[in-house]
Amino acid sequence: MFRNKIRQVSQMKFIIRNYYLVSKKLFKMTVSASQRTLGKVAALLGMIQGFGWSGLSLTCIILYNMSPKNMNNTITSYSQFIDDSLYTTYLSAELNSRLSFVIRPRDFTILMWFYFLLSAGWFFGSIDQFVACHYNKKRISTMMMIWGSITGVISVIDLVLTCLLLRDYIHCGEEPNIDVSCYLAVGIVMTLAARGYILWLINVGFTFLMFCNAWEIIKKEYAERKKFGNCTIPRVQLQDPPPRKPVQKYPREENSHGMEFPSHSRSRF
């Protein structure tokens, strides 16, 4: 009986192991090599942009909260001219005098906080997606949905910020005592917000591709599970032990020496 129990438990382990291997094989069949490659390319793109834009936004936040910079009246180089233009336009509330702008230094810093949090999440999410696609994990579709959602939100914020900066760029000529520094500062920030324009279009394209791939993988998984779901794993059923036979008791007798023997053993002597 004990051997039967051991045999049943070993059969149960064998069935569970085969079920796990078959389900894993079916999952690998649902994700093609091209989908995994596309997911890794999107993850690399997200890692690079997430790291770069989180660093830029954090730098802007630190510069805004530092003490005001001492501006030099004499400009010795073109890089110093760009530095002073960007600082006075978007990073210093005391030195900014452009009242007609929609994006002022305080508003710009609030937007940088949003960019920092989203870019950091984008960076770590892209790392997880790359690992999932490289090792063909079951969370590929989930990570693609998360990656597409974060990228879509960032792309919408990029578009809104670019439109507002374009409005400020158009109104640069309406400022009193305006010079080329206004066009230069707003133009640089607008180009960075739009991610060089081409990169923004690439992000939007990869957003739709990730959503489409995730939906296709989910549909294939559902179809395979529905096909494989009719197979049920038998449960181990332990049989009740058979009833024990009652022990037959024999009367005991004493011999002439005072020793006791069962009555049924007397026939042996």
C-alpha positions in Angstrom: 0.0 0.0 0.0 2.8 2.4 0.8 4.5 1.6 -2.5 1.2 2.4 -4.3 1.1 5.8 -2.7 4.7 6.5 -3.7 3.9 5.5 -7.3 0.9 7.7 -7.4 2.8 10.7 -6.1 5.6 10.1 -8.7 3.0 9.9 -11.4 1.5 13.2 -10.2 4.9 14.9 -10.4 5.5 13.5 -13.9 2.1 14.9 -15.1 2.7 18.3 -13.6 6.2 18.5 -15.1 4.9 17.5 -18.5 2.1 20.1 -18.2 4.6 22.8 -17.3 6.9 21.9 -20.2 4.1 21.8 -22.7 2.7 25.1 -21.6 6.1 26.7 -21.8 6.6 25.3 -25.3 3.2 26.6 -26.3 4.1 30.1 -25.0 7.4 30.1 -26.9 5.4 29.2 -30.1 3.2 32.3 -29.6 6.1 34.8 -29.6 8.0 35.0 -32.9 11.6 35.9 -33.3 10.7 39.1 -35.1 8.5 40.2 -32.2 11.2 39.6 -29.7 13.8 41.5 -31.8 11.4 44.4 -32.2 10.8 44.4 -28.5 14.5 44.6 -27.8 15.1 47.4 -30.3 12.3 49.4 -28.6 13.7 48.6 -25.2 17.2 49.9 -26.2 15.6 53.1 -27.6 13.7 53.6 -24.3 16.8 53.0 -22.2 18.9 55.6 -24.1 16.1 58.2 -24.1 15.0 57.5 -20.6 18.6 57.9 -19.3 19.3 61.0 -21.3 16.1 62.9 -20.6 16.0 62.0 -16.9 19.6 63.5 -16.7 18.6 66.6 -18.5 15.4 67.2 -16.5 17.3 66.6 -13.2 20.0 69.1 -14.2 17.3 71.7 -15.0 15.7 71.1 -11.6 19.0 71.5 -9.7 19.9 74.7 -11.6 16.5 76.2 -10.9 16.8 75.6 -7.2 20.3 76.9 -6.9 21.2 80.5 -6.1 20.9 82.9 -9.0 23.8 82.9 -11.4 25.9 86.0 -11.7 25.6 87.2 -15.3 28.6 88.7 -17.1 28.0 91.7 -19.2 30.7 90.7 -21.6 30.3 87.5 -23.6 33.5 85.9 -24.7 32.3 82.8 -26.6 29.2 81.5 -28.4 28.7 78.7 -25.9 28.6 81.3 -23.1 26.0 83.2 -25.1 23.8 80.0 -25.4 24.3 79.2 -21.7 23.2 82.7 -20.6 20.2 82.7 -23.0 18.9 79.4 -21.7 19.5 80.3 -18.1 17.7 83.6 -18.2 14.8 82.3 -20.2 13.9 79.0 -18.4 16.0 78.6 -15.3 16.0 81.9 -13.5 12.7 83.4 -12.2 14.6 86.5 -11.1 16.3 87.3 -14.4 13.3 86.3 -16.6 11.4 89.4 -17.8 9.4 87.9 -20.7 5.8 88.2 -19.3 4.1 87.2 -22.5 5.6 83.7 -22.5 3.4 80.7 -21.7 6.3 78.6 -20.4 8.0 80.5 -17.6 10.8 79.2 -15.4 8.5 77.9 -12.6 6.2 76.2 -15.2 9.3 74.8 -16.9 10.6 73.3 -13.7 7.2 71.6 -12.9 7.3 70.0 -16.4 10.9 68.8 -15.7 9.6 67.0 -12.6 7.1 65.1 -14.8 9.8 64.4 -17.3 12.2 63.1 -14.7 9.7 60.7 -13.2 8.4 59.4 -16.5 11.9 59.1 -18.0 13.1 57.1 -15.0 10.2 54.8 -15.2 10.8 54.5 -19.0 14.4 53.6 -18.4 13.8 50.8 -15.9 10.7 49.5 -17.8 12.8 49.3 -20.9 15.5 47.3 -19.0 12.8 44.8 -17.9 11.4 44.5 -21.4 14.8 43.8 -22.9 15.4 41.0 -20.3 11.9 39.6 -21.0 12.4 39.6 -24.7 16.0 38.2 -24.6 15.1 35.3 -22.3 11.6 34.8 -23.7 9.7 35.4 -20.5 6.0 35.1 -20.1 5.7 38.8 -19.2 6.6 40.0 -22.7 3.1 41.1 -23.6 2.7 42.9 -20.3 6.0 44.7 -20.6 5.1 45.8 -24.2 1.8 47.2 -23.0 3.6 49.1 -20.2 6.3 50.3 -22.5 3.7 51.5 -25.1 1.7 53.3 -22.4 4.7 55.2 -21.0 6.0 56.1 -24.4 2.5 57.3 -25.5 2.2 59.5 -22.4 5.6 61.0 -23.0 4.9 61.6 -26.7 1.7 63.5 -25.8 3.5 65.7 -23.3 6.2 66.3 -25.9 3.6 67.4 -28.4 1.8 69.7 -26.0 5.1 71.3 -24.8 6.3 71.7 -28.4 3.1 73.6 -29.3 3.4 75.9 -26.3 7.1 76.6 -27.1 6.2 77.3 -30.7 3.7 79.9 -29.5 6.4 81.5 -27.4 8.8 81.3 -30.4 6.3 83.2 -32.5 5.9 85.9 -29.8 9.6 86.5 -29.4 9.4 89.4 -31.7 6.7 91.1 -29.6 9.0 91.4 -26.6 10.5 94.9 -25.9 14.2 95.1 -26.4 14.2 91.6 -27.9 17.3 90.1 -29.4 18.4 86.9 -31.0 18.8 85.2 -27.6 15.0 84.7 -27.3 14.8 82.8 -30.6 17.9 80.8 -29.8 16.8 79.7 -26.3 13.2 78.9 -27.3 14.4 77.1 -30.5 16.8 74.9 -28.6 14.3 73.9 -25.9 11.6 73.3 -28.5 13.9 71.0 -30.5 14.8 69.1 -27.4 11.1 68.8 -26.4 10.2 67.4 -29.8 13.3 65.1 -29.5 14.7 66.3 -32.8 11.3 65.8 -34.5 12.4 62.6 -36.2 12.8 60.8 -32.9 9.4 61.8 -31.8 7.9 60.2 -34.9 9.9 57.0 -34.2 8.6 56.9 -30.7 5.0 57.2 -31.9 5.6 54.5 -34.4 7.1 52.1 -31.8 4.2 52.8 -29.5 1.7 51.5 -32.0 4.0 48.5 -32.8 4.3 47.5 -29.2 0.5 47.7 -28.7 -0.1 45.6 -31.8 2.5 43.0 -30.9 1.2 42.7 -27.3 -2.3 42.3 -28.5 -1.3 39.6 -31.0 0.7 37.7 -28.4 -2.3 37.9 -26.0 -4.6 36.5 -28.7 -2.3 33.6 -29.5 -1.8 32.8 -25.8 -5.6 32.8 -25.3 -6.1 30.5 -28.3 -3.4 28.1 -27.2 -4.7 28.0 -23.6 -8.2 27.4 -24.9 -7.0 24.5 -27.0 -4.9 23.1 -24.2 -7.4 23.9 -21.5 -9.5 20.8 -22.2 -6.7 18.6 -20.7 -7.2 18.3 -17.0 -4.6 17.1 -14.5 -5.8 14.1 -12.6 -5.6 14.5 -8.9 -4.0 11.9 -6.7 -6.6 9.8 -4.9 -5.3 7.9 -1.9 -7.2 4.8 -1.2 -8.4 4.0 2.3 -6.4 1.3 4.1 -8.2 -2.0 4.3 -9.8 -2.8 7.7 -7.5 -4.7 10.0 -8.5 -8.2 11.0 -9.2 -8.7 14.7 -6.4 -10.3 16.6 -7.4 -13.8 17.9 -6.5 -14.3 21.5 -5.8 -17.7 22.8 -6.3 -18.8 26.4 -3.0 -19.3 28.3 -2.3 -22.4 30.4 0.3 -23.1 33.0 2.5 -26.3 33.1 3.8 -28.1 36.0 6.8 -25.7 36.3 4.6 -22.6 36.5 5.4 -21.4 32.9 2.6 -20.1 30.7 2.1 -21.3 27.1 -0.7 -20.5 24.7 -3.1 -23.4 24.4 -2.6 -23.7 20.7 1.2 -24.3 21.2 0.7 -27.5 23.2 0.3 -29.6 20.1 3.9 -28.8 19.0 5.4 -30.6 22.0 
